[in-house]
Amino acid sequence: MPKLKTKEEREFYHKYHIANTTNIYTCKINAVMINTHNGIKHEMKKLQVCYEIKKLGSSFITEAERNKKRGEERKIVDVVDLSARKEIEIIDMHENDFQIQKYRAEGIIPVIVNPMACEKCGLLFPERNKKHICQVCNALCTNL
């Protein structure tokens, strides 16, 4: 198993475990785990993100579940950059724009497979319409 360089990396690493198991099972470092419930584009984007992290000399884990505390919901994260201590979610079409906005507010980095820049707010969202306006801005315009 590859060694993690710093104490902070090790501490961050131990906040996650293999999905759908107890938290005594740790994830493999620098190994890309494939989830067949996702599409091929999603998985290829995950590989590309992991390649970029490794190219920078950092360590990562994939398909890692957070060790939950009482009252918290289960959360499986697509990619965790251990060196930067960041969570990355690969977004294809399953999440709506409000969920993506929530990820950004929580500090999770959304990586969009087929991105479109919203013409109102300028943020990236999956391309869902020809107007190039995200669901969040569209809801704000409708409520006015």
Backbone as a ProteinNet text record, in pm:
[ID]
protein_1_A
[PRIMARY]
MPKLKTKEEREFYHKYHIANTTNIYTCKINAVMINTHNGIKHEMKKLQVCYEIKKLGSSFITEAERNKKRGEERKIVDVVDLSARKEIEIIDMHENDFQIQKYRAEGIIPVIVNPMACEKCGLLFPERNKKHICQVCNALCTNL
[TERTIARY]
84.1	0	88.4	56.8	136.8	128.7	237.4	240.1	191.8	114.6	70.8	181.2	204.1	319.2	309	191.8	180.1	77.8	85.9	-8.5	-150.4	-161.9	-293.1	-357.9	-277.1	-329.5	-381.5	-305.3	-346.9	-476.3	-485.6	-607	-727.5	-709.5	-818.8	-858.5	-760	-783.2	-872.3	-852.4	-927.7	-1068.2	-1110.8	-1248.3	-1339.5	-1282.9	-1357	-1335.7	-1428.8	-1415.2	-1477.4	-1460.3	-1518.9	-1670.5	-1733.1	-1878.5	-1951.7	-2058.8	-2148.2	-2082.3	-1978	-1915.2	-1904.3	-1851.7	-1828.3	-1699.7	-1678	-1563.6	-1429.4	-1424.4	-1294.1	-1223.7	-1297.6	-1240.7	-1198.4	-1069.6	-1019.9	-1011	-1016.3	-1012	-868.4	-853.5	-721.9	-679.8	-557	-504.2	-456.8	-489.1	-447.7	-499.7	-617.3	-682.6	-819.3	-849.3	-977.6	-1078.4	-1179.4	-1286	-1399.9	-1450.2	-1555.1	-1690.4	-1789	-1925.2	-2010.1	-2061.6	-2135	-2273.3	-2316.8	-2443.4	-2429.3	-2306.7	-2280.1	-2254.1	-2264.7	-2237.8	-2088.7	-2054.2	-1913.7	-1851.9	-1929.3	-1876.2	-1839.9	-1924.9	-1900.5	-1770.5	-1755.1	-1636.9	-1509.6	-1519.4	-1402.7	-1360.5	-1456.2	-1425.8	-1359.2	-1404.5	-1343.1	-1197.5	-1171.4	-1034.5	-949.5	-1004.7	-931.5	-897	-991.7	-967.8	-858.9	-866	-765.4	-628.3	-623.1	-496.8	-433.4	-514.9	-463	-413.4	-484.3	-441	-307.1	-296.2	-172.6	-56.9	-85.8	16.1	77.7	-3.2	46.2	125.4	132.6	205.7	122.3	-7.7	-97.8	-154.3	-221.4	-285.4	-436.7	-509	-654.6	-715.2	-844.6	-925.9	-1055.5	-1118.8	-1242.8	-1353.5	-1477.6	-1596.9	-1587.3	-1549.2	-1530.2	-1653.2	-1693	-1806.7	-1754.6	-1814.5	-1774.5	-1810.8	-1725.1	-1760.8	-1867.3	-1987.8	-2095.6	-2105.5	-2152	-2178.4	-2328.1	-2371.7	-2514.7	-2594.5	-2702.4	-2791.3	-2752	-2633	-2589.1	-2635.8	-2657.3	-2692	-2564.8	-2578.5	-2465.4	-2429.3	-2301.1	-2256.3	-2135.9	-2150.5	-2039.8	-1984.1	-1854.6	-1788	-1713.8	-1725.8	-1660.9	-1509.2	-1449.4	-1303.7	-1270.7	-1173.8	-1124.8	-976.3	-939.3	-799.7	-743.5	-662.5	-611.4	-509.9	-430.3	-327.1	-388.5	-488.9	-555.1	-671	-707.1	-818.9	-948.4	-978.2	-1097	-1178	-1310.1	-1400.3	-1444.1	-1449.5	-1486.5	-1601.7	-1708	-1822.3	-1824.6	-1834.8	-1848	-1997.4	-2035.9	-2177	-2202.9	-2296.9	-2337.4	-2477	-2579.7	-2715.6	-2807.4	-2761.9	-2850.3	-2883.5	-2788.4	-2812.3	-2877.9	-2970.8	-3028.5	-2940.4	-2970	-2884.8	-2887.3	-2997.1	-3004.1	-2909.3	-2897.1	-2801.6	-2658.6	-2631.3	-2497.4	-2464.8	-2561.8	-2543.2	-2516.2	-2585	-2563.5	-2422.6	-2374.7	-2238.3	-2139.1	-2156.8	-2065.1	-2068.1	-2186.7	-2199.8	-2131.1	-2129.8	-2066.5	-1916.3	-1863	-1720.1	-1680.9	-1779.2	-1752.4	-1732.8	-1630.4	-1600.5	-1678.3	-1774.1	-1844.7	-1767.2	-1746.1	-1682.9	-1791.2	-1826.1	-1936.6	-1886.5	-1955.2	-1915.8	-1939.7	-2058.1	-2092.3	-2133.5	-2035.9	-2069.3	-2129.3	-2205.2	-2261.4	-2249.5	-2206.9	-2201.4	-2336.9	-2397.1	-2526.4	-2507.6	-2595.9	-2583.4	-2618.6	-2687.9	-2724.7	-2618.9	-2581.9	-2489	-2345.4	-2324.9	-2189.8	-2130.8	-2201.6	-2150.9	-2173.7	-2094.1	-2107.2	-2211.2	-2295.6	-2397.3	-2404.9	-2466.1	-2483.5	-2574.7	-2542.9	-2624	-2755.3	-2863.8	-2996	-3093.7	-3063.9	-3156.3	-3079.6	-3148.9	-3084.2	-3075.7	-3144.3	-3140.6	-3012.5	-2942.3	-2820.5	-2845.9	-2958.2	-2990.2	-3012.8	-2943.9	-2954.3	-3091.8	-3124.9	-3253.7	-3268.4	-3158.1	-3161.1	-3201.4	-3133.4	-3165.6	-3304	-3341	-3474.3	-3581.9	-3559.9	-3657.3	-3664.9	-3551.1	-3551.5	-3627.7	-3611.5	-3681.6	-3832.3	-3869.9	-4010.5	-4081.7	-4008.5	-4068.3	-4079.8	-4015.7	-4021	-4148.1
-117.9	0	123.9	223.4	346	419.5	480.2	554.8	696.8	746.9	885.1	973.1	1087.7	1170.7	1242.3	1294	1377	1320.5	1370.7	1331.5	1376.2	1494.7	1545.7	1454.9	1404	1310.9	1183.8	1130.8	1008.8	1031.7	1145.1	1175.1	1189.6	1257.2	1274.7	1140.5	1057	924.4	840.4	850.6	769.1	821.9	926	974.9	903.3	809.1	738.9	588.8	513.9	368.2	318.3	189.3	128.3	137.8	177.5	196.7	68.3	84.8	-23.9	-124.3	-81.4	-165.3	-83.2	-143.2	-66.7	13.7	106.2	195.8	135.4	6.3	-55.8	-95.8	-91.9	-128.6	-2.6	14	134.2	114.7	225.8	225.7	210.6	156	146.7	284.1	319.2	449	440.5	544.7	558.4	445.8	393.7	292	345.2	336.8	385.8	271.8	288.4	189.2	227.4	129.8	151.7	115	201.1	174.7	157.3	37.7	9.4	74	133.8	207.3	340.7	386.4	510.1	476.4	576.5	557.4	559.1	521.5	516	656.1	757.4	894.6	940.7	905	938.8	873.7	746.3	673	719.9	755.9	807.7	943.5	1026.9	1156.7	1136.9	1035.3	1004.7	963.3	880.8	839.3	959.5	1050.1	1170.3	1257.8	1275.3	1353.7	1287.3	1155.9	1082.7	1091.6	1085.5	1098.5	1234.8	1340.6	1475.4	1489	1428.7	1433.2	1361.4	1243.3	1164.5	1234.7	1300.5	1373	1485.9	1542.8	1647.8	1591.4	1458.7	1395.4	1376.6	1390	1375.4	1234.3	1204.2	1073.8	1090.6	983.7	989.7	855.3	857.6	737	762.3	655.5	669.3	585.1	624.1	554.6	530.2	634.4	625.2	677.6	606.4	649.5	719.8	832.7	905.6	824.1	829.4	771.8	863	813.8	902.4	911.2	1026	1049.4	1035.1	1032.3	1017.5	1127.7	1087.3	1182.9	1218.3	1180.8	1211	1103.1	1144	1048.6	989.4	872	811.2	897.3	910.8	986	916.5	873.2	812.3	918.8	943.3	1047.5	981.2	1038.6	981.1	980	1095.1	1105.3	1191.6	1146	1224.8	1249.6	1377	1416.1	1427.5	1331.9	1326.2	1436.6	1471.9	1573.2	1711.9	1743.8	1874.6	1873.2	1753.1	1734.3	1791.9	1748	1793.4	1673.6	1690.3	1590.8	1637.7	1544	1576.1	1485.2	1545.4	1470.9	1485.1	1373.7	1374	1383.2	1484.5	1509.5	1479.8	1388.9	1361.5	1419.8	1345.1	1396	1363.4	1286.2	1240	1349.2	1435.5	1540.6	1660.5	1722.9	1845.1	1964	2079.8	2196.9	2246	2219.4	2257.6	2172.2	2043.3	1956.5	2001.2	2040.6	2087.5	2214.5	2303.6	2426.4	2392.9	2291.2	2248.1	2191.6	2112.1	2060.6	2175.5	2277.1	2392.3	2461.3	2475.1	2539	2457.4	2324.5	2236.3	2221.7	2279.3	2269.5	2150.3	2078.8	1966.6	2022.9	1977.1	2026.5	1944.2	2007.2	1933.5	1940.6	1824.9	1819.2	1771.1	1855.7	1829.5	1755.3	1646.8	1566.6	1643	1696	1771.3	1911.9	2002.5	2129.8	2234.2	2321.2	2438.3	2552.4	2669.3	2786.5	2854.9	2873.5	2941.3	3086.5	3134.8	3271.6	3376	3336.7	3432.5	3439.7	3322.8	3323.3	3291.4	3232.4	3202.6	3073.5	3002.9	2877	2762.5	2656.5	2538.7	2441.9	2394.9	2294.8	2199.4	2080.1	1991.9	2057.1	2034.3	2092.7	2016.9	2085.8	2023.6	2091.4	2213.5	2285.6	2372.2	2423.3	2505.2	2652.2	2690.9	2829.9	2863.3	2761.1	2777.5	2857.7	2826.3	2885.3	2770.2	2774	2664.1	2664.3	2553.4	2538.8	2638.1	2672.9	2766.3	2905.3	2955.9	3088	3088.5	2978	2967.7	2976.2	2912.2	2917.9	3059.3	3128.9	3267	3358.6	3340.3	3422.5	3395.7	3270.6	3232.3	3288.9	3294.6	3342.5	3494	3566.5	3713.5	3769
0	0	0	-86.2	-88.5	45	82.6	208.6	184.2	277.9	270.5	329.8	268.3	300.3	433.8	466.4	586.7	684.6	805.8	910.2	872.7	810.7	770.3	666.5	572	472	538.7	633.9	703.4	781.7	849.9	926.7	834.6	721.5	626.1	565	535.4	478.3	570.4	700.8	795.7	823.6	752.1	761.2	661.7	584.1	479.4	490.9	432.5	427.5	297.5	270.1	150.4	160.7	51.5	49.7	87.2	161.7	203.8	297.5	368.1	471.1	599	703.3	825.5	810.1	901.8	886.2	927.8	948.9	974.9	845.1	733.8	604.1	528.8	509.1	442.8	291.9	220.7	73.9	25.5	-93.8	-155.6	-205.8	-178.9	-219.7	-364.4	-441.9	-582	-671.4	-638.3	-721.4	-763.3	-890.4	-940.8	-935.1	-852	-839.2	-933.2	-1005	-1102.9	-1042	-1063.2	-1019.6	-1145.1	-1168.1	-1291.3	-1295.3	-1185.3	-1186.5	-1259	-1274.3	-1347.9	-1493.9	-1578.3	-1720	-1749.4	-1871.1	-1912.5	-1914.6	-1953.9	-1955.4	-1814.7	-1718.9	-1578.3	-1530.7	-1559.1	-1513.6	-1584.4	-1710.9	-1782.9	-1727.3	-1689.3	-1629.6	-1493.4	-1418.5	-1289	-1308.7	-1408.4	-1439.4	-1476.6	-1555.4	-1596.3	-1474.7	-1382.6	-1261.1	-1176.6	-1160.6	-1082	-1147.2	-1278.1	-1351	-1322.8	-1325.7	-1299.2	-1155	-1060.9	-920.4	-905	-963.7	-954	-1024.5	-1136.7	-1212.4	-1128.5	-1036.7	-947	-829	-820.6	-711.1	-586	-598.5	-484.6	-478.5	-367.8	-348.9	-348.8	-385.9	-392.5	-356.5	-325.7	-312.1	-389.1	-435.2	-512	-450.5	-481.2	-432.5	-282	-209.1	-64.6	8.3	112.5	193.3	317.7	349.2	470.4	593.4	695	824.3	882.8	895.4	937.3	1088.5	1129.9	1271.4	1292.5	1416.2	1444.5	1376.6	1312.4	1247.2	1105.1	1062	926.2	829.9	706	602	542.3	481	410.5	290.5	264.3	147.3	87.7	-37.2	-109.9	-203.7	-192.4	-269.9	-385.7	-505.3	-623.3	-609.7	-580.2	-569	-446.9	-367.8	-255.3	-279.1	-292.8	-306.4	-165.5	-125.4	11.6	39.1	-60.2	-40.6	-24.1	-104.9	-97.3	2.1	50.7	142.4	84.5	-39.5	-111.6	-159.4	-160.8	-216.9	-354.7	-449.3	-586.8	-628	-678.8	-730.7	-881.9	-951.7	-1096.7	-1127.4	-1203.9	-1232.7	-1379.4	-1404.4	-1542	-1560.8	-1539.1	-1557.1	-1439.6	-1342.4	-1235.6	-1134.4	-1102	-1004.5	-1072	-999.8	-1054.5	-1015.5	-1071.2	-1049.7	-905.6	-833.6	-692.8	-608.3	-640.4	-571.2	-598.7	-722.5	-757.5	-680.4	-667.7	-590.4	-443.5	-390.5	-251.1	-234.5	-332.1	-327.1	-315.7	-399.5	-396.6	-260.4	-202.5	-71.5	37.9	24.3	123.3	101.6	-4.6	-31.6	-117.1	-170.4	-260.4	-400.7	-469.5	-603.2	-705.9	-777.8	-881.8	-1013.7	-1076.3	-1207.9	-1304	-1400.2	-1490.5	-1614.4	-1652.1	-1768.1	-1898	-1916.6	-2037.8	-1993.7	-1967.2	-1902.3	-1995.3	-1932.2	-1997.7	-1898	-1941.8	-1854.9	-1859.1	-1743.2	-1735.2	-1778.3	-1863.9	-1914.9	-1810.3	-1703.4	-1597.9	-1487.2	-1429.3	-1314.8	-1354.2	-1471.3	-1517.7	-1464.1	-1375.9	-1319.6	-1417	-1400.3	-1487.5	-1433.4	-1523.6	-1493.9	-1612.7	-1596.8	-1712	-1816	-1941.6	-2048.6	-2057.8	-2024.1	-2022.8	-2118.3	-2157.9	-2244.9	-2344	-2441.1	-2543.5	-2503.5	-2395.6	-2349.3	-2274	-2225.9	-2146.3	-2018.8	-1952.6	-1822.4	-1725.4	-1609.9	-1513	-1446.2	-1380.9	-1313.9	-1198.9	-1133.4	-1020.6	-1069.4	-1173.2	-1228.5	-1292.1	-1352.9	-1413.8	-1308.1	-1192.7	-1082.2	-1025.3	-1017.8	-968.1	-1062.5	-1192.8	-1292.1	-1288.9	-1266.4	-1264.4	-1140.4	-1026.9	-901.7	-895	-984.8	-980.5	-1038.2
[MASK]
++++++++++++++++++++++++++++++++++++++++++++++++++++++++++++++++++++++++++++++++++++++++++++++++++++++++++++++++++++++++++++++++++++++++++++++++

